[in-house]
Amino acid sequence: MRFPAYGLLLVVLVAGPALRSAQAEDSGKPMYAASASDKFVNVPGLPTCTKSVVLSGDPSKGASLMLIKAATGCVVPWHWHTPAEHLMFVSGRGKGEMKDGSPVMLHAADYLSLPGKGVHQFTCVVACTFFLSSDGVFDIHYVDAAGKGISPDEALKSKAKAKTPMKKEMKDMKDMKM
């Protein structure tokens, strides 16, 4: 059974930056988004140790670009997405694990491309900031160890919470020099 997270996208879209980017794209004008002014929100269906903001597109309708921040120790358990997903790391350290593949450690300026329907999980080893680009409607389908679909609640309750509160991590990330 599949559990797409379309409802969670509604929350992200209401956050405002999506409207700002949609207006910029419609007008054909360049868009600048200062991360300090973006309103990062928790997304239902994803661990609460992650926060994101939509910078471009509409994840509920098609391709999009999001900026994501995750706290140290945050885990997005085994899952897959219908479209391909591209991660461009800005800061911190993360670990990407793909079923039937070797894990990769991600650092600032690293890039990871994941094929649609490729089962993977992500762990933020040290407070992470990265861009996530999705080729189509963003969805998330969690799976158990056997690859069987499970609900977001079931997937997320099995993972430990991040080591430090997200609020402190967000402050620490703002203080980082890049």
C-alpha positions in Angstrom: 0.0 0.0 0.0 1.4 3.4 -0.9 1.1 6.5 1.3 1.9 9.6 -0.8 2.4 12.7 1.2 0.4 15.1 -1.0 -1.2 16.5 2.2 2.1 17.6 3.5 2.8 19.6 0.4 -0.2 21.7 1.1 1.4 23.0 4.3 4.6 23.8 2.4 2.8 25.7 -0.3 0.8 27.8 2.1 4.2 29.0 3.6 4.4 31.9 1.3 7.8 31.5 -0.5 6.1 29.2 -3.0 3.7 32.0 -3.9 6.7 34.4 -4.2 8.5 32.1 -6.5 5.5 31.3 -8.6 4.9 35.1 -9.1 8.5 35.6 -10.2 8.4 32.7 -12.6 5.1 33.9 -14.1 6.4 37.4 -14.6 9.6 36.2 -16.3 11.7 38.3 -13.9 14.6 37.0 -11.9 14.0 35.9 -8.4 16.2 36.3 -5.4 15.5 34.6 -2.1 17.6 35.5 0.9 17.6 32.4 3.2 17.5 34.6 6.3 14.0 35.9 5.3 12.6 32.5 4.3 10.0 30.9 6.5 11.1 27.4 7.1 8.3 25.0 8.1 7.9 21.5 9.3 6.4 19.3 6.7 3.8 16.7 7.8 4.9 13.2 6.9 8.6 14.1 7.2 10.6 14.0 10.5 10.1 17.1 12.6 13.9 17.5 12.7 13.6 18.8 9.1 12.4 22.2 7.9 12.0 23.3 4.4 11.0 26.2 2.2 9.9 26.1 -1.5 12.1 28.4 -3.6 10.8 27.6 -7.0 7.9 25.7 -8.6 5.1 23.9 -6.9 5.9 20.5 -5.5 2.2 19.5 -5.5 1.9 20.1 -9.3 5.4 19.5 -10.8 9.1 20.2 -10.7 10.3 22.2 -7.7 13.3 23.4 -5.8 13.4 23.4 -2.0 15.9 24.5 0.6 16.0 22.0 3.5 17.6 22.2 6.9 18.0 19.2 9.1 19.3 18.8 12.7 22.2 16.6 13.7 21.1 13.0 14.0 17.9 13.5 11.9 17.0 10.4 9.9 14.5 10.2 7.0 13.9 6.5 7.0 13.8 4.2 4.0 11.5 5.6 1.3 11.2 6.4 -2.4 9.8 9.2 -4.6 8.0 8.9 -7.9 10.2 11.5 -9.6 14.0 11.7 -9.7 15.5 13.7 -6.8 18.7 15.8 -6.8 20.5 17.0 -3.6 23.0 19.8 -3.7 24.7 20.1 -0.3 25.4 23.5 1.1 26.7 22.7 4.6 27.0 20.0 7.2 27.5 16.3 6.6 25.0 13.8 5.6 24.8 10.1 4.7 22.8 8.8 1.7 22.1 5.1 1.6 20.5 3.4 -1.3 19.1 -0.1 -1.3 21.6 -2.4 -3.2 24.2 0.4 -3.2 27.1 1.7 -1.1 26.4 4.6 1.3 27.8 8.0 0.4 29.0 10.8 2.7 27.8 14.2 1.6 29.7 17.4 2.4 29.4 21.1 1.2 29.4 21.3 -2.6 28.5 17.6 -3.1 25.7 16.5 -5.4 23.6 13.3 -5.3 21.1 12.3 -7.9 18.6 9.6 -7.0 16.4 7.9 -9.7 12.6 7.9 -9.3 11.4 4.9 -7.3 14.9 4.3 -6.0 14.6 3.2 -2.3 16.9 5.2 -0.1 17.3 6.8 3.4 19.1 9.9 4.6 20.8 10.7 7.8 22.1 14.2 8.8 25.4 13.5 10.6 26.1 17.2 11.3 23.5 19.9 10.9 22.7 19.9 7.2 21.5 22.5 4.7 20.9 21.4 1.1 18.9 22.1 -1.9 16.5 19.4 -3.1 15.3 19.5 -6.7 12.5 17.2 -7.7 11.7 16.5 -11.4 8.0 16.1 -10.8 5.3 16.1 -8.1 7.0 15.6 -4.8 5.7 12.5 -3.0 7.2 10.2 -0.4 6.5 6.5 0.1 8.0 4.9 3.2 9.0 1.2 3.2 10.0 -1.3 5.9 13.1 -3.5 5.8 11.4 -5.9 3.4 10.5 -3.1 1.0 6.8 -3.2 1.9 4.9 0.1 2.0 4.2 1.5 5.5 2.6 4.7 6.7 4.6 7.8 7.6 3.6 7.4 11.2 4.9 3.9 11.3 8.1 4.8 9.6 8.8 7.9 11.7 8.0 6.3 15.1 10.7 3.7 14.6 13.5 6.3 14.2 15.1 8.1 17.1 14.7 11.9 17.4 17.5 14.2 16.4 20.2 14.6 19.0 19.5 18.3 19.5 16.4 20.4 19.1 15.8 21.9 15.7 15.5 25.4 17.1 19.2 25.3 18.4 20.4 23.7 15.1 18.7 26.5 13.1 20.5 29.1 15.3 23.8 27.3 14.9 23.3 27.2 11.1 22.6 30.9 11.0 25.9 31.5 12.8 27.9 29.4 10.4 30.2 31.2 8.0 30.1 30.0 4.4 
